[in-house]
Amino acid sequence: MAVFAYNTTPHSGTLYSPFYLIYGRIPHLPIDVTLENYDTSGYTNYDEYTRGIETTWKLVKESAILNSHVHRENYKKYYHAHTQRMHKYKKHQKVLVELQ
């Protein structure tokens, strides 16, 4: 159950859930079927459904890649802003070295 929760939760890097990126649709839970709480998107046949998924999937994957790149750049900026830089020493400058 924990794996399913993880795979159906949108990730901050892509803004999509892994399930959606793999299958191109939002998962239908058993309770959704019982409550008739799911979207059929108005498709009338299989061919129409596959064309719709194919078109949507291309756009979603491109968007996920772009979101991933943006997230990576933001994380990189954050990392560099919050890490200590090594001190630049001058030639012949005395330094204290701790021996263990």
C-alpha positions as CSV (number, residue, x, y, z in Angstrom):
1,M,0.0,0.0,0.0
2,A,2.9,2.4,0.8
3,V,4.4,1.8,-2.7
4,F,1.1,2.5,-4.3
5,A,0.8,5.8,-2.3
6,Y,4.3,6.8,-3.4
7,N,3.7,5.9,-7.0
8,T,0.4,7.9,-7.2
9,T,1.6,11.0,-5.5
10,P,2.9,13.9,-7.7
11,H,6.7,14.5,-7.2
12,S,8.1,17.9,-6.7
13,G,10.7,17.4,-9.5
14,T,8.3,16.4,-12.3
15,L,5.0,17.7,-10.9
16,Y,3.5,14.3,-12.0
17,S,3.1,11.0,-10.2
18,P,5.2,8.1,-11.4
19,F,2.0,6.1,-12.2
20,Y,0.8,8.9,-14.5
21,L,4.2,9.1,-16.3
22,I,4.3,5.4,-16.9
23,Y,0.6,4.6,-17.7
24,G,-0.6,8.0,-19.0
25,R,-3.6,8.0,-16.8
26,I,-4.7,8.6,-13.2
27,P,-5.2,5.3,-11.3
28,H,-8.7,4.0,-10.7
29,L,-9.1,2.8,-7.1
30,P,-11.7,0.2,-6.2
31,I,-13.6,2.8,-4.3
32,D,-13.7,5.0,-7.4
33,V,-15.4,2.3,-9.3
34,T,-17.9,1.7,-6.5
35,L,-18.7,5.4,-6.2
36,E,-18.5,5.9,-10.0
37,N,-16.0,8.6,-9.2
38,Y,-13.7,8.3,-12.3
39,D,-13.4,10.1,-15.6
40,T,-13.9,8.2,-18.8
41,S,-13.0,11.4,-20.8
42,G,-15.8,10.8,-23.2
43,Y,-14.0,8.3,-25.4
44,T,-16.3,6.0,-27.3
45,N,-13.9,3.4,-28.7
46,Y,-10.4,2.0,-28.1
47,D,-8.8,3.8,-31.1
48,E,-10.0,7.2,-29.9
49,Y,-8.8,6.4,-26.4
50,T,-5.3,5.4,-27.5
51,R,-4.9,8.5,-29.8
52,G,-6.0,10.7,-26.9
53,I,-3.6,9.0,-24.5
54,E,-0.7,9.2,-27.0
55,T,-1.2,12.9,-27.6
56,T,-1.6,13.7,-23.9
57,W,1.4,11.5,-23.0
58,K,3.8,13.3,-25.3
59,L,2.9,16.6,-23.8
60,V,3.1,15.3,-20.2
61,K,6.5,13.7,-20.8
62,E,7.9,16.9,-22.3
63,S,6.4,18.9,-19.4
64,A,7.9,16.5,-16.9
65,I,11.3,16.7,-18.4
66,L,11.1,20.5,-18.4
67,N,9.9,20.6,-14.8
68,S,12.7,18.2,-13.8
69,H,15.3,20.5,-15.4
70,V,13.8,23.6,-13.6
71,H,13.7,21.7,-10.3
72,R,17.3,20.6,-10.7
73,E,18.5,24.2,-11.4
74,N,16.6,25.5,-8.4
75,Y,18.1,22.8,-6.2
76,K,21.5,23.6,-7.6
77,K,21.1,27.3,-6.7
78,Y,19.9,26.4,-3.2
79,Y,22.8,24.0,-2.6
80,H,25.4,26.5,-3.7
81,A,23.8,29.3,-1.6
82,H,23.8,27.1,1.5
83,T,27.2,25.4,1.4
84,Q,30.4,26.8,2.7
85,R,33.1,27.6,0.2
86,M,36.6,26.5,0.8
87,H,38.8,29.3,2.1
88,K,41.3,30.5,-0.5
89,Y,44.8,30.6,0.9
90,K,47.5,32.8,-0.2
91,K,50.9,31.6,-1.1
92,H,53.1,31.0,2.0
93,Q,50.2,31.8,4.3
94,K,50.5,29.9,7.6
95,V,47.7,27.5,8.5
96,L,46.9,25.3,11.4
97,V,46.7,21.6,10.6
98,E,45.1,19.2,13.0
99,L,46.8,15.8,13.1
100,Q,44.9,12.8,14.4
